[in-house]
Amino acid sequence: MKELWAPWRMEYILNDADDNGCFLCELPKQTDDAENYILFRGEHNYVILNAFPYNSGHLMVVPYQHGGDMAALSRDTMAEHLEVVSKSLQSLKAAFGAQGFNVGMNIGKVAGAGVTDHLHTHIVPRWEGDTNFMPVIADMKVVPEALSATYNKLKGHF
């Protein structure tokens, strides 16, 4: 049997979000954007790399406002959110030559939300042929680039 090492996954597996508060609220309060992989800060939303990505360049657009109900967001927050999603798509095209995207929200635990009480939009860049046998045969996805390298490629595009 061959092994594929992904030691950064253990942090995700063992993380108890309830004990640490909402990381989507806490990270933007800190000042080291590079350490926290925050690429952009708007008035109502920010962009952060997903620390456990499905593909290189997997971003999340996150409102500063804590909550799991879209109806509770202000019009300004929702309008800026969509503008930042659009800017993120353009940035991923420019930095990585992304040919397509999966964009979406998982709202509620039954919908697959890992963070159920803080809305956020996932943006996953896609390329022709970016899926191979690994997800099908090994139930495993290979992400070919370190987060710090992805951050450095994208930062100048925001």
Phi, psi and omega per residue, in radians:
M1 nan 2.356 3.083
K2 -1.612 2.611 -3.137
E3 -2.029 2.452 3.033
L4 -2.032 2.018 -3.075
W5 -1.452 2.262 3.064
A6 -2.439 1.205 -2.997
P7 -1.114 -0.385 3.132
W8 -1.208 -0.319 -3.131
R9 -1.179 -0.491 -3.094
M10 -1.059 -0.642 3.098
E11 -1.010 -0.740 3.124
Y12 -1.181 -0.783 -3.091
I13 -1.085 -0.743 -3.065
L14 -1.559 -0.161 -3.078
N15 -1.164 2.227 3.043
D16 -1.887 1.638 -3.038
A17 -1.020 -0.550 -3.119
D18 -1.119 -0.565 -3.124
D19 -1.358 -0.448 -3.023
N20 -1.783 0.085 -3.063
G21 1.328 -2.949 -3.117
C22 -1.556 1.935 -3.111
F23 -1.143 -0.465 3.116
L24 -1.255 -0.363 3.018
C25 -1.529 -0.655 -3.020
E26 -1.343 -0.713 -3.056
L27 -1.042 -0.765 -3.126
P28 -1.239 -0.188 3.054
K29 -1.332 -0.349 3.128
Q30 -1.447 2.828 -3.036
T31 -1.789 -0.213 -3.101
D32 -1.607 1.512 -3.087
D33 -1.117 -0.647 -3.133
A34 -1.132 -0.744 3.137
E35 -1.128 -0.608 -3.110
N36 -1.652 0.014 3.118
Y37 1.069 0.570 3.044
I38 -1.500 2.063 -3.046
L39 -1.588 -0.516 -3.032
F40 -2.683 2.491 3.048
R41 -2.180 2.057 3.033
G42 -1.739 -2.974 3.127
E43 -1.271 -0.638 -3.054
H44 -2.102 -0.215 -3.051
N45 -2.487 2.791 3.032
Y46 -2.395 2.900 3.130
V47 -2.061 2.323 -3.136
I48 -2.396 2.524 2.998
L49 -1.196 2.473 3.016
N50 -1.265 2.158 -3.094
A51 -1.214 -0.269 3.136
F52 -2.263 1.209 -2.920
P53 -1.296 2.691 2.989
Y54 -1.471 -0.524 3.102
N55 -2.549 2.791 3.014
S56 -1.032 2.349 3.141
G57 1.576 0.103 3.133
H58 -1.133 1.981 -3.092
L59 -1.918 2.869 2.945
M60 -2.321 2.355 3.002
V61 -1.757 2.175 -2.945
V62 -2.257 2.211 2.985
P63 -1.195 2.537 3.026
Y64 -1.151 -0.535 -3.101
Q65 -1.213 2.172 3.123
H66 -1.328 2.370 3.042
G67 2.735 2.701 -3.116
G68 -1.887 0.186 -3.079
D69 -2.058 2.006 -3.137
M70 -1.024 -0.614 -3.107
A71 -1.105 -0.348 -3.135
A72 -1.460 -0.213 3.129
L73 -1.347 2.526 3.101
S74 -1.236 2.805 3.076
R75 -1.038 -0.703 -3.138
D76 -1.108 -0.721 3.120
T77 -1.133 -0.782 -3.121
M78 -1.164 -0.719 3.137
A79 -1.130 -0.804 3.117
E80 -1.134 -0.639 3.141
H81 -0.980 -0.848 -3.135
L82 -1.158 -0.667 3.084
E83 -1.090 -0.711 -3.128
V84 -1.237 -0.617 3.031
V85 -1.036 -0.816 3.130
S86 -1.066 -0.771 3.102
K87 -1.084 -0.652 3.125
S88 -1.134 -0.717 3.095
L89 -1.060 -0.790 3.128
Q90 -1.104 -0.704 3.139
S91 -1.133 -0.717 3.122
L92 -1.197 -0.606 3.058
K93 -1.129 -0.789 -3.097
A94 -1.187 -0.741 -3.048
A95 -1.421 -0.593 -3.004
F96 -2.150 -0.097 -3.083
G97 1.137 0.570 3.141
A98 -0.989 2.395 -3.103
Q99 -1.718 -0.246 3.138
G100 -2.918 3.096 -3.066
F101 -2.595 2.611 2.826
N102 -1.850 2.165 -3.124
V103 -2.232 2.244 3.117
G104 -3.130 2.971 3.098
M105 -2.093 2.459 2.962
N106 -1.839 1.865 -3.060
I107 -1.860 1.963 -3.120
G108 1.674 2.606 -3.086
K109 -1.039 -0.725 -3.111
V110 -1.176 -0.320 3.105
A111 -1.593 0.031 3.082
G112 1.713 0.160 -3.125
A113 -1.170 2.158 3.042
G114 -1.368 -0.548 3.048
V115 -2.029 1.813 -2.993
T116 -1.480 -0.317 -3.014
D117 -1.987 0.279 3.058
H118 -2.535 1.831 -3.118
L119 -0.995 2.568 3.025
H120 -2.865 2.659 3.136
T121 -1.883 2.225 3.075
H122 -1.527 2.422 3.012
I123 -2.230 2.005 -3.120
V124 -2.009 1.977 3.104
P125 -1.223 2.589 -3.114
R126 -2.324 2.654 3.109
W127 -2.371 2.625 3.057
E128 -0.934 2.189 3.102
G129 1.351 0.277 -3.092
D130 -1.323 -0.198 3.025
T131 -1.802 2.496 -3.133
N132 -2.315 -2.757 -3.084
F133 -1.251 -0.367 -3.018
M134 -1.006 -0.864 -3.139
P135 -1.126 -0.523 -3.090
V136 -1.422 -0.873 -3.051
I137 -1.438 -0.790 -3.003
A138 -1.821 0.008 -3.074
D139 0.887 0.821 -3.040
M140 -2.568 2.495 3.089
K141 -2.034 2.367 3.123
V142 -1.768 2.131 3.055
V143 -1.796 2.009 -2.920
P144 -1.480 0.134 -3.051
E145 -2.486 2.470 3.087
A146 -1.190 2.603 3.141
L147 -1.015 -0.681 -3.116
S148 -1.108 -0.654 3.100
A149 -1.186 -0.728 3.090
T150 -1.078 -0.794 3.127
Y151 -0.993 -0.840 -3.107
N152 -1.104 -0.626 3.106
K153 -1.196 -0.644 -3.046
L154 -1.533 -0.551 -2.975
K155 -0.892 -0.751 -3.117
G156 -1.218 -0.183 -3.118
H157 -1.621 -0.030 -3.133
F158 -1.831 nan nan
